[in-house]
Amino acid sequence: MTMRDHKHLSKRMIALHLAIRETRLSLIRQERDLYQAAVRVWEEEGGRSSRRQRVVSFSFQAS
């Protein structure tokens, strides 16, 4: 393997890592949105809200 091959492999690994991170963040956002939608539906159907008492934090860091 030449030095050029190593550089190409490193770029591919970085690109793969970034794609995995973007996918993970997208899934976290989708989970948050689904949770919020479920809470709204539950409240509209007469459920009592616990959101005011307990806030669920969906924060994430781009590590």
Secondary structure, DSSP 4 states (H G I P E B T S, - for coil): --HHHHHHHHHHHHHHHHHHHHHHHHHHHHHHHHHHHHHHHHHHTTPPP-TTT-PPP------
